[in-house]
């Protein structure tokens, strides 16, 4: 009965991990977490349950002076507990590398954004020349025109750099972050499947107003995005 319950729990965990995620590549981090958790629980039960059993069965009892039979080794047992952990480690390493490669490689159909960090906000350039400056105003609000708009269900590749100091672009729902470094181009990608508004933070301390260096990522349906991105492109002005 206990075994069947554990198998049912394992299936529920795997099923939850494979459900349609809110954002990519957050699902990759979640999947590797569930895999490591499941392997860890199985190993723990395999080790802990026999250990507790033997601790109780062979515990010291008053008046008993019997010595245990000396054991000189068992080659089959030693090979088994060497090979099985080796296979598990190779599997976890291979799986983790595969997830890492996916997390770092943007899909070929990604929309490309150029994001430049500055004290204390983000300059976002769209492929058609539209530009957005995302930062808090004096009333600690983010107006609609300062929100970063992207289409739902569309992968977005972000090319990052900085005008001044090192910043860090963190997309909270996608659980992805990358440093924006002056004089360098770094990159990340993400995809958010559900329309709504989500936070973007700077995760690298960059000065006195670092805590205000946040932005709103507004995710809208593709048709609404197409309409928005083409509005007022010719009238864009730099700061």
N, C-alpha and C positions, 0 to 999 in steps of 0.2 A: 504494500500500500504506500509506504514512504517513497519507494523508488518511482512508482507511477506518479505520485504528486510532484516529485522533483522533475521528472520528464515533462509533465504538464507545465510547470513553472518555466522550464527552459524554453519550451515552444512559445509560451506567451512572451518571454523576453525577446526571442528572435523575431517573432511576429511584430512586436512593437517597434523593434529597430528597423524593420523593413517597410513600415508604413510610410505613406507619402509625407515627406518632411516639409516643414515650413520653409527651409532654406538649405541651399548647398553652399559650401561643402560641410556644413554643420552635421549632416547625416553621416559623413565619413568618420568624424570624431566620435559620434554617438555609437556607430557600429563597432569601431575598434574597442571602445570602452566596454560594450556589452560582451564582445568576444573574450576580452581579458577577464572580465568579471566572471563569466561562465566557466572558463578554464580554471580560474583561481578557486572558485567554489567547489568544483569537482575535485581538484587536487587536495583542497583542505579536508573535504569529507573522506577521501580515500586515506589520508594520513591520520586525521583526528579520531575517526570512529574506531579503527583498530587500536589506536593508542589508548583511548579511554577504556576499551574492553580489556586490554591486557593489564592496564593499571589496576583495574578492579579484580580481575581474575587471579592475578599473580601478586597481589599486594601482600606485604609482610603481615604475618599473623603471629601473635605471641606464642612462644614455645616451639616454633618451627625453626630448625637450624639446617634444613636441607639445602645443599648447594646446587646450583643449576648445572646442567650438563654443558661442558665446554664445547663451543662451536668454532670450527677451524675455517669456515668459509664455504660459500656455495657459488660456484662459477655461473650457473644459470641465473641465479637471483641477482648477482652483481651485474651481469650483462643486461638483464631486464631493466633494472633501475638506473642504468646508464643510457641505454638506447631510447627508452620511452621519453624521458625528459629532453633528450637531444632532439627527438622528432618534434616535440611540443615547442621547443625554443625556435627551431628552424621554421615551423609553421607560423608562429607569432611574428617572427622577424620578417618573413616574406609577406605576410598579410599587412603588416604595418608599413612596409616599404611601398606596397601597391597602393594603399590609401594615401600615403604621402605624395606619391607621384601624381595621383588624381587631384589631390588638393592643390598642387603647385602648377598643374597644366590646365589652362583655360580651354573650354570647348572651342572648336574652330568657328562656330557661328556666334561667338560672343560679341556684344556691343562694347566698343572701346571708349573709355573715358580717361581724360588726362586730369589728374588731381594734383594741385600744388598747395602745400601747406604754408601758412604764414602766421605770424603773430597777430590775431589768434583766430584763425578761420581757415576755410578751404575754398580754393578757386577751382571750379570744375568746368572743363571744356568738353563739349559734345562734338561728335564727328562732323556735324554740319556747321560748326562755328558758334553755336549758342553757348553762352557762358553764364554760370551761376556763381555768386559769392555767398557761401554759407557760413554764417556766424550769428551770435546773439547780438541783439541791439541793446540799447541802454535800459530798456524795460524788461530785460531777460525774456524776450520773446523772439521767435523766428518767423518772420512774415512769409507768406506764400511764395513770393518771388525769390526767397533765399533758401528754399528747400530743394534738395537734390532729387529730381524726379527720374524714375526708371520704370520700364515696363515689367509687369508681373510675368513670371515664368520664362524670363529671358536671361541667359548668362551675361554677366557684365565683367569685363576685364578692366582693371584700374591700373593705369601707369602713374606711379607716384614720384614726386620730388618735393623739394622745399626751397623757399626763398631765403630762409635765414638759418634757423636751428633745426635740430632733428625733431620731427613730430612722428606720430604713429597713428595710422588710419585703422580704426577698429570698427567693423560692422557687426553689431551685437547679435542680431538674429542668425547670421551666418557663421558666427564664432571664428571669424578670420581677422587677422591683423598683420600689418606690415609697416615697417619704418619708412618715413619719407625723409630722405637724406639729401642735403644740399649737394649739387653737382653730380648726383647719381639718379638713375631711373630704376626704381624697384617696381614690383607688380604683385597683384593678387587678383583673385576672381571670386565671384559669388553669384548666387541666383536666389531670389526670393519669390516664392510661388503664390503667396496670398497678398492681395492688395491691402494697403494700410500705411501707417506711418511708423517708422522705426528709428532708433537712435544710432548715431555714429559718434564715436568718441575719439579724442586724442589720448593714447595710452602711454605717452612719453612726456614726462614733465618738461615743459618748454618755457616757463616764465611765470610771471605773477598772475596772469589771467588764464593759466592752463585749464583751470576748472570750468571756464566758460567756453572752451574750444570744443563745442559740440555742434552737431548738425542733425537735421531731420532728413531721413531717406523716405521719400514719398513714393510708394509703389502703386502704380495704376494699371488698368487694362491697356493692352497694346494700342487700341484705337485712340484712347484718351491720350496716351503718351505721344503718338504720332501727331496729333493735333497740337499738343503743348509744345513739342520740340521745334515746331516750325513757326511758332508765333514770335514776331518781333526779332528775328535773327539778324536782319540787316541793321537794326537800331541798337545792337549791343554796344555797350561802352565799357572800357576798362575802369578799374578803380583809379 
